[in-house]
Amino acid sequence: MAAKKKKKLKLRVDRVIIAAVACLIILFGLYKGISFAVSHVMSLFETEAITPQNNDKPKNYKATVIVDPGHGGYDVGANIGELYEKDISLTTAKAVAKELDKADIKAILTRDKDEALHDNKITDLKLRCDMSKENQAKYFVSIHVNDYDKTTNISGFEIYTKNKASEALATSIGNHIEKLNYSKNRGMQDGNSLAVLRDNSVSSVLIELGYIRGKDFDYLNDNQKLEKIGQAIAQGIIENIN
């Protein structure tokens, strides 16, 4: 009798173990099935993840123009009080570059902040000129402000040219600046003595926006008006390229 009881007990234990294993298998199967079902249902409600894509294609620029804000850093240029030529030229140049970019013309600034390109002035000017060749530019446009300490009864903008080939660009720019009617057009000047023009490898012009100590002071001291001059310069460049 004892042997039979032991045998039955052993059978029951085996059955319990088998049942337990079977239950575990079933529970595991249910868990996997439920997990799959829940994941599937949740995926139906989830917003599809958007992988950031760079859809900005490189611009097909018509041409490259070097825009040169004169002076910078230690070299303040013409000044009166706290109004410096280096700041006037930079504000104007940035407006030129912004407008050119809208017209698919690549604008490269020789400087985009208040700094000189080199401590040595001759080297500084050479580095500005070199940017034309390095970037295969079509034009080089330098922006400056005039000064004359003999009298304040003076005004006008003028444009210096590298050579005859630069005159068409100077004419276009001059015509657009003239439309602003802030000062008179003093015309084109021979810029062969100016290093940034003389030593440049492309058609180049240097624009004197007006006289800082003269009648042009109020206009040159207004950033919004300088931006308008910059836009006018850009339109002259765009017109000539087109």
PyMOL commands that set and color helices and strands:
alter all, ss='L'
color gray80, all
select helices_A, chain A and resi 2-45+85-102+121-134+164-178+195-198+217-220+223-241
alter helices_A, ss='H'
color red, helices_A
select strands_A, chain A and resi 64-69+79-80+83-84+106-109+139-146+157-161+185-190+203-211
alter strands_A, ss='S'
color yellow, strands_A
deselect
rebuild
show_as cartoon
